[in-house]
Amino acid sequence: MPTASDRSRLISIVQSRQNARVRELRAAFARNGREVSEVIGIEGEHLLAEALRSGVRLRTVFVRRDPQTSETVRRDSSLRALDRLPLPATVSIVELTAAVFDSAVETESPQGIAALVEPPRFSLAEALTEAHAGSNPLVVLTAALQDPGNFGTLIRSAEAFGASGVISLPGTVSVWNSKALRASAGSAFRVPVIAEKSAAAFSVLADRHIPVYAAVPASTDGDAIPCSDADLTGPAALLIGNEGSGLSAELLDRATARIAIPTPGPVDSLNAAVAASVLLYEAARQRAATKS
């Protein structure tokens, strides 16, 4: 059951889709990933919990009232998450009818809880700073990675394998795209993801003496270095291309070297997020081996 303090923070149930807070939530979901904004919409108890764990500021929490259940059951479902979430006292809690809630969020099967949050802001310097002990930053560059599920999965792998950050080059979907954010499972709140022009990104990497390893399919580039043979123990940037067209000739020319993941099976290439994850794992494996 919601605590007494949570119940006192619930405003009267909102039944109008034109309510100012409802319009703000709907607008946040509509623009997520399309423009820079001070607030984004997130949905689901897990993402809210990850946002809180990451120190992200929540402005307003919205809960869905299910008209098809009794009051007791409803309090045990739609509002039960409020007990599990350590919401600061400053966060407003708004209860919406099912129809109003469903009209404001993006998912086809709403989870019953959503929020307006202030996304974290990171700098390029943070993305290129080693997240753990040592001085060997590991960064991922994404070139025109357009599938939000791929991008979110890549960000999650970047955190899992100790990457310092992700630099998204032009054409890459926004980190705050709703699907990308869900696929990241909250990692996007903690991993510095910076959108940057290609020239500026390569210039900074060169200034910091960080070599760029362009990922290419082993089946189409026989001259590429197998990833297990590439030295990823030092500073490294992994360049991942578009899901369909891969990396442009211009980006390949800018790379320090080309690396490939050996695939003995009869496939031409790997999914972009899978390839990035394998390369990140290989870098983490090599780095761990040098410390043992």
C-alpha positions, 0 to 999 in steps of 0.5 A: 500500500502507498505510504501516508506521505505518498497518498497525501501527494496524490492529486485528484484523479485527472480525467482530461487529456487536456490537463497541463501535466498530461500535455507536458507528458505527451509532448515529452514522449513525442519529442524524445530523441527529436530535439534537445529538451530539458525534460524527457518522458520515461515509462515503467518501474524499472526505468524509474528505479534506474533513474533514481539510482543514477541520481536523475531528477524526477519532476512528476510521476504519473500512475495509471488507474485501472477501472476494471479492478476493485479499489483494493486490487488497484491499490495493489497494482498501479500504485504499488510501485510507489512503495518500491521506489524511493521517491523524493518528497519533492516529486509530484505524483499524479493519478490518471484514468487509464484512457488519459494515461494510455493517450500520453505514453508511447508503448502499446501495452502501458506499464502503468507508471511514467515520469517526467525527468531531467536527463543527465548532461555529459561532456566529451571530456567525460566520455573520453575519461577512463571510468575505472582505475588507470589511464586507458579510455575505451570509447565507442563511436557509432556512425549513423546507427539508426535502430534505437534497439541496437543503440540502446543495447550497445550503450548497455554493453558499453557500461557492462564492459567498462567503456568510458563513453559513447560518441554518436556521430551524425545519423545516429539515433538519439540516446533519449529515443524511448526505444533506445532508452528502454533497450539500454535498461538504464545504462543511458543514465550513467554512460556519457553519450555525446553527439558530435560531428565526425571531424571534431570527434576524430580531432579530439581522439587524435589529440589524446592519442586514442587509436580508432579501430573500425569494425568491418566484416571478416567476410568482406575484408581479408586484410582486417586484423582479427579482434583477438590480435588487435592490442586493445589494452591501451586507449582505444576507440571502437568505430561501429557503422550503420546496420545496412551500409556499414562504414563509409570510405571516408570514415574507414580512411580516418581509422587507425586500423580495421578489425574484424570478428572471426565468424566461422559460421556461414554469415556475412556480418553481425548485428551492429549491437552484437558486434560492438558487444563482442569487441567491448568484451574482447577489450575488457578481456585483454585489459583484465589479463594484463592486470592478473 
